[in-house]
Amino acid sequence: MTNWMMVAMVALEGVSVTLAPWMVRRTVCFGVSVPVSAQRDPGIRRAKIGYTACTGSVSAIAVAASIVCLALWGALGGTIAATATSLLLIVVSFALVVRYRKRTMQIKHERGWKATKLERAAFLAENAGPEPLGLHWELLHLVPVIIMTVSVFVLYDSMPDRLPIHANAAGRIDGWLDKSLWAVLGMPLLIQLIMAATMTAVHAMIIHSPRRIDPEHPSISGYAYGRFSRAWSVYVLIVGLTVNLGFIGLTPMYANWWGIRAWGSVMMLIALAIIVAALVLAVIFGQCGSRTWQSDGENEDGNNMADDDGDEWVLGMFYYSPENPAIVVPKRMGVGYTFNMAHPLVWLICAALVLLLIVSLALPLISG
């Protein structure tokens, strides 16, 4: 079952990359600033359809390859194929974005699309519109932490002296730890705390990310962005809580109430649900709430743009602006947020994440 879930994750990844150019704001195409009228331009539509056809085809091949490998060579073959095709989708989609970004820039030059003036809009009625959830909601992470702690002390004596910690692709247990309070409580609790800290940081970044507002329609686009940011703050909170609640399942697993494969299947289901929920939000809201509102058609037939900040985006995907104090900003390709790579704190965050990854991988070895 777990292996088929991996195939499903490949399929969902394919859907995600295929839909990317259709979820962005109407003033952006493949990371290039364009007027709203560009969405009806034949060249732009051909570029978006071409990207969709290519990524859709590669996604279908990736899913088929994963299924064939799983059927012919079992769990190990399916796992390798799913991992390899997931990486392939990332590489292909990146290459296609670069290719169609160049094509979009050519079309932009040919059509004479340019910003005649630099406009910035502020959503003055911020208090009247939707806002992200407050950070105090992240205190709910204390609930799974407390449940984990209490359940360990209740079930500790019933746990065997050797605890399973890893199963191979075929589902056979190949990793064990001697029972100790550190193994059954310390490590899982550390993972929960890391998850809580990470999601709290993401939540804070959403709160402090600058609003992305259409200067032509500041009120309606500002309100739409408020709904967008609130929805994603709710999503981040629920994701963190769900994953941390899932880790509570380690305690009854150690007590032999259920097996490691069953717990792994539950965590895989949680992962699938997280991806599906993200796709649903992307389809409903679009980037910055762009799919939740329609303008009255004003200024949608011209070639001029309110602003053009393309110089701050490397390849249309990586944001670099030393003048902008924001740590995260809304993406220009896809839905969600990305780091301002010119901010020193971003590099500290990346270093901390790498360190946490190394520590999490090394803990079982150190404990063993």
C-alpha positions as CSV (number, residue, x, y, z in Angstrom):
1,M,0.0,0.0,0.0
2,T,2.8,2.4,0.9
3,N,4.5,1.9,-2.5
4,W,1.3,2.7,-4.3
5,M,1.0,5.9,-2.3
6,M,4.5,6.8,-3.5
7,V,3.2,6.4,-7.1
8,A,0.2,8.7,-6.1
9,M,2.7,11.3,-4.8
10,V,4.5,11.3,-8.2
11,A,1.1,11.8,-9.9
12,L,0.3,14.7,-7.6
13,E,3.7,16.3,-8.2
14,G,3.0,16.0,-11.9
15,V,-0.4,17.8,-11.5
16,S,1.3,20.5,-9.4
17,V,4.0,21.4,-11.9
18,T,1.6,21.1,-14.9
19,L,-0.9,23.6,-13.4
20,A,1.8,26.1,-12.3
21,P,1.6,28.7,-15.1
22,W,-2.2,28.8,-14.8
23,M,-2.2,29.6,-11.1
24,V,0.0,32.7,-11.2
25,R,-1.2,36.3,-11.2
26,R,-2.6,37.6,-14.5
27,T,0.2,40.2,-14.7
28,V,2.9,37.5,-14.7
29,C,3.8,34.7,-17.2
30,F,6.7,32.4,-16.6
31,G,8.2,34.9,-14.2
32,V,7.9,37.8,-16.7
33,S,5.8,40.9,-16.0
34,V,3.1,41.3,-18.6
35,P,-0.1,43.3,-19.0
36,V,-3.4,41.6,-18.2
37,S,-4.2,41.7,-21.9
38,A,-1.3,39.2,-22.5
39,Q,-3.5,36.4,-21.1
40,R,-5.5,36.6,-24.4
41,D,-2.4,36.9,-26.6
42,P,-2.0,33.8,-28.9
43,G,1.7,33.6,-28.4
44,I,1.4,33.6,-24.6
45,R,-1.4,31.0,-24.7
46,R,0.7,28.8,-27.0
47,A,3.6,29.0,-24.5
48,K,1.4,28.1,-21.5
49,I,-0.2,25.2,-23.4
50,G,3.2,24.0,-24.7
51,Y,4.5,23.9,-21.1
52,T,1.4,22.1,-19.9
53,A,1.6,19.5,-22.7
54,C,5.3,18.8,-22.0
55,T,5.0,18.6,-18.3
56,G,1.8,16.6,-18.5
57,S,3.4,14.1,-20.9
58,V,6.5,13.7,-18.7
59,S,4.3,13.3,-15.6
60,A,2.3,10.5,-17.3
61,I,5.5,8.8,-18.3
62,A,6.8,9.1,-14.8
63,V,3.7,7.6,-13.3
64,A,3.7,4.8,-15.8
65,A,7.3,4.0,-15.2
66,S,6.8,3.9,-11.4
67,I,3.9,1.5,-11.8
68,V,5.8,-0.8,-14.2
69,C,8.8,-0.9,-11.9
70,L,6.7,-1.6,-8.9
71,A,4.9,-4.4,-10.7
72,L,8.0,-6.0,-12.2
73,W,10.6,-5.5,-9.5
74,G,8.5,-5.1,-6.4
75,A,8.8,-2.5,-3.6
76,L,12.5,-1.7,-4.1
77,G,12.1,-1.1,-7.8
78,G,8.9,1.0,-7.3
79,T,10.7,3.1,-4.6
80,I,13.7,3.8,-6.8
81,A,11.5,4.6,-9.8
82,A,9.2,6.9,-7.8
83,T,12.2,8.8,-6.4
84,A,14.0,9.1,-9.7
85,T,10.9,10.2,-11.6
86,S,10.1,12.8,-8.9
87,L,13.6,14.3,-9.4
88,L,13.2,14.1,-13.1
89,L,9.9,16.1,-12.9
90,I,11.7,18.9,-11.0
91,V,14.5,19.1,-13.5
92,V,12.2,19.0,-16.6
93,S,9.8,21.6,-15.2
94,F,12.7,23.9,-14.3
95,A,14.2,23.6,-17.8
96,L,10.8,24.2,-19.4
97,V,10.2,27.3,-17.3
98,V,13.6,28.7,-18.4
99,R,12.7,27.9,-22.0
100,Y,9.3,29.4,-22.0
101,R,10.4,32.4,-20.0
102,K,12.8,33.3,-22.8
103,R,9.9,32.9,-25.3
104,T,7.7,35.1,-23.2
105,M,10.4,37.8,-23.0
106,Q,10.6,37.7,-26.8
107,I,6.9,38.1,-27.1
108,K,6.9,41.0,-24.6
109,H,9.6,42.8,-26.7
110,E,7.8,42.1,-30.0
111,R,4.4,43.4,-28.6
112,G,6.0,46.5,-27.0
113,W,4.7,45.7,-23.5
114,K,6.4,47.9,-21.0
115,A,5.8,49.8,-17.7
116,T,5.1,53.5,-18.5
117,K,5.3,54.4,-14.9
118,L,6.2,52.6,-11.7
119,E,3.1,52.2,-9.5
120,R,2.9,51.0,-6.0
121,A,-0.4,50.5,-4.2
122,A,-1.3,50.1,-0.6
123,F,-4.3,48.4,0.8
124,L,-5.5,51.1,3.1
125,A,-8.4,49.2,4.7
126,E,-6.2,46.4,5.9
127,N,-8.0,46.1,9.2
128,A,-11.3,45.6,7.4
129,G,-10.0,42.7,5.2
130,P,-9.0,39.2,6.1
131,E,-5.8,38.7,7.9
132,P,-3.6,35.6,8.5
133,L,-4.2,33.7,11.7
134,G,-2.3,35.1,14.7
135,L,0.9,33.3,15.8
136,H,-0.8,32.4,19.2
137,W,-2.6,29.6,17.3
138,E,0.7,27.8,17.1
139,L,0.5,27.2,20.8
140,L,-1.8,24.3,19.8
141,H,1.4,22.4,19.1
142,L,1.6,21.9,22.9
143,V,-1.4,19.5,22.6
144,P,0.4,16.7,20.6
145,V,3.6,17.3,22.7
146,I,1.6,16.7,25.9
147,I,-0.2,13.7,24.5
148,M,3.1,12.2,23.4
149,T,4.7,12.7,26.8
150,V,1.8,11.3,28.7
151,S,1.4,8.2,26.4
152,V,5.1,7.3,26.7
153,F,5.0,7.2,30.5
154,V,1.8,5.2,30.4
155,L,3.0,2.6,27.9
156,Y,6.8,2.6,28.6
157,D,6.7,-0.6,30.8
158,S,4.8,-2.6,28.2
159,M,7.4,-1.9,25.4
160,P,9.9,-4.6,24.4
161,D,13.6,-4.1,25.1
162,R,14.3,-3.8,21.3
163,L,12.4,-1.2,19.3
164,P,11.9,-1.1,15.5
165,I,12.9,2.2,13.9
166,H,13.2,1.4,10.2
167,A,11.8,-0.9,7.6
168,N,13.2,-1.4,4.1
169,A,11.2,-1.0,0.8
170,A,9.9,-4.6,1.2
171,G,8.5,-3.8,4.6
172,R,11.0,-5.9,6.6
173,I,12.4,-4.3,9.7
174,D,16.1,-3.6,9.3
175,G,16.8,-1.1,12.1
176,W,16.5,-1.4,15.9
177,L,17.1,0.6,19.0
178,D,17.5,-0.5,22.6
179,K,14.6,0.8,24.7
180,S,15.3,4.0,26.6
181,L,13.5,7.1,27.5
182,W,15.6,9.0,24.9
183,A,14.6,6.5,22.1
184,V,10.8,6.5,22.8
185,L,10.3,10.0,24.0
186,G,13.4,12.2,23.4
187,M,13.8,11.7,19.7
188,P,10.1,11.8,18.8
189,L,9.6,14.9,21.0
190,L,12.6,16.6,19.4
191,I,11.0,15.9,16.0
192,Q,7.7,17.4,17.2
193,L,9.4,20.5,18.5
194,I,11.4,21.0,15.3
195,M,8.2,20.6,13.3
196,A,6.4,23.1,15.5
197,A,9.3,25.6,15.3
198,T,9.5,25.2,11.5
199,M,5.8,25.7,10.9
200,T,5.7,28.6,13.3
201,A,8.5,30.3,11.4
202,V,6.6,29.7,8.1
203,H,3.4,31.1,9.7
204,A,5.3,34.2,10.8
205,M,6.8,34.7,7.3
206,I,3.3,34.6,5.8
207,I,2.1,37.3,8.3
208,H,5.1,39.6,7.6
209,S,5.2,39.0,3.8
210,P,4.3,42.2,1.9
211,R,0.9,42.2,0.3
212,R,1.0,41.8,-3.5
213,I,-1.6,44.2,-4.8
214,D,-2.7,45.1,-8.3
215,P,-2.2,48.9,-8.6
216,E,-5.2,49.0,-11.1
217,H,-7.5,47.3,-8.6
218,P,-6.0,47.9,-5.1
219,S,-9.1,47.3,-3.0
220,I,-10.4,44.1,-4.6
221,S,-6.9,42.6,-5.1
222,G,-5.9,43.6,-1.5
223,Y,-9.0,41.9,-0.1
224,A,-8.2,38.8,-2.3
225,Y,-4.7,38.7,-1.0
226,G,-6.0,38.8,2.6
227,R,-8.1,35.8,1.9
228,F,-5.2,34.0,0.3
229,S,-2.8,34.7,3.2
230,R,-5.4,33.6,5.8
231,A,-6.1,30.4,3.9
232,W,-2.4,29.5,3.8
233,S,-1.8,30.4,7.4
234,V,-4.7,28.0,8.3
235,Y,-3.1,25.4,6.1
236,V,0.3,25.7,7.7
237,L,-1.2,25.4,11.2
238,I,-3.2,22.3,10.2
239,V,-0.2,20.7,8.5
240,G,2.0,21.1,11.5
241,L,-0.6,19.8,13.9
242,T,-1.5,16.8,11.7
243,V,2.1,15.7,11.3
244,N,2.8,16.1,15.0
245,L,-0.3,14.1,15.9
246,G,0.9,11.5,13.5
247,F,4.2,11.1,15.4
248,I,2.2,10.2,18.5
249,G,1.5,6.9,16.7
250,L,5.1,5.9,17.4
251,T,4.3,5.3,21.1
252,P,1.6,2.6,20.5
253,M,3.8,1.2,17.7
254,Y,6.7,0.7,20.2
255,A,4.2,-1.0,22.5
256,N,3.2,-3.4,19.7
257,W,-0.3,-2.1,19.3
258,W,0.4,-1.9,15.6
259,G,3.3,-2.4,13.2
260,I,5.8,-0.1,11.7
261,R,4.3,-0.6,8.2
262,A,0.8,0.4,9.4
263,W,2.3,3.6,11.0
264,G,4.3,4.3,7.9
265,S,1.1,4.0,5.8
266,V,-0.7,6.4,8.0
267,M,2.1,9.0,7.7
268,M,2.1,8.5,3.9
269,L,-1.6,9.1,3.9
270,I,-1.0,12.3,5.8
271,A,1.6,13.3,3.3
272,L,-0.8,12.7,0.4
273,A,-3.5,14.7,2.2
274,I,-1.1,17.6,2.7
275,I,-0.3,17.7,-1.1
276,V,-3.9,17.3,-2.1
277,A,-4.9,20.2,0.2
278,A,-2.2,22.4,-1.2
279,L,-3.4,21.7,-4.8
280,V,-7.0,22.5,-3.8
281,L,-6.0,25.8,-2.3
282,A,-3.9,26.6,-5.4
283,V,-6.9,25.9,-7.7
284,I,-9.3,27.9,-5.5
285,F,-7.2,30.9,-4.7
286,G,-4.5,31.0,-7.3
287,Q,-1.3,33.0,-6.5
288,C,-2.1,35.9,-4.2
289,G,-5.8,35.2,-4.5
290,S,-5.8,36.0,-8.2
291,R,-8.4,33.4,-9.0
292,T,-11.0,34.8,-6.5
293,W,-11.7,38.0,-8.3
294,Q,-12.3,39.4,-11.8
295,S,-11.8,43.0,-12.9
296,D,-14.4,45.1,-14.8
297,G,-12.2,45.0,-17.9
298,E,-10.7,48.4,-17.4
299,N,-7.2,48.8,-18.8
300,E,-7.1,45.1,-19.9
301,D,-6.7,45.8,-23.6
302,G,-3.6,48.0,-23.6
303,N,0.1,47.0,-23.8
304,N,1.2,49.1,-20.8
305,M,1.9,47.7,-17.3
306,A,1.6,49.4,-14.0
307,D,5.0,48.1,-12.9
308,D,7.8,45.8,-14.0
309,D,10.0,44.3,-11.2
310,G,11.4,41.5,-13.4
311,D,15.0,42.6,-12.7
312,E,14.6,41.5,-9.1
313,W,13.9,37.9,-10.2
314,V,16.6,35.5,-11.4
315,L,15.2,33.2,-14.1
316,G,11.8,34.5,-12.9
317,M,11.9,32.2,-9.9
318,F,14.6,33.3,-7.5
319,Y,14.0,36.6,-5.8
320,Y,17.1,38.8,-5.0
321,S,16.5,42.4,-3.7
322,P,18.9,43.9,-1.2
323,E,16.6,46.9,-1.0
324,N,13.6,44.9,0.1
325,P,13.7,44.1,3.9
326,A,11.2,41.3,3.5
327,I,12.4,37.7,4.2
328,V,9.8,36.1,2.0
329,V,7.7,37.3,-0.9
330,P,5.0,35.7,-3.0
331,K,6.3,33.5,-5.9
332,R,6.1,34.5,-9.5
333,M,5.9,30.9,-10.8
334,G,3.4,28.7,-9.0
335,V,1.6,29.4,-5.7
336,G,3.0,30.2,-2.3
337,Y,6.0,32.1,-1.1
338,T,9.8,32.1,-1.7
339,F,12.8,33.6,0.1
340,N,14.4,36.9,-0.7
341,M,17.9,35.5,-1.3
342,A,19.5,38.9,-0.7
343,H,18.5,38.8,3.0
344,P,21.3,37.6,5.3
345,L,18.8,35.9,7.6
346,V,17.7,33.6,4.7
347,W,21.1,32.0,4.5
348,L,21.1,31.5,8.3
349,I,17.8,29.8,8.0
350,C,19.0,27.6,5.2
351,A,22.1,26.6,7.2
352,A,20.0,25.8,10.2
353,L,17.7,23.6,8.1
354,V,20.7,21.7,6.7
355,L,22.1,21.3,10.2
356,L,18.7,20.0,11.4
357,L,18.6,17.5,8.6
358,I,22.1,16.2,9.4
359,V,21.2,15.9,13.1
360,S,17.9,14.1,12.4
361,L,19.7,11.6,10.1
362,A,22.5,11.1,12.6
363,L,20.4,10.6,15.7
364,P,19.4,7.0,15.1
365,L,23.1,6.1,14.4
366,I,24.3,7.9,17.5
367,S,21.6,6.3,19.6
368,G,22.3,2.8,18.2
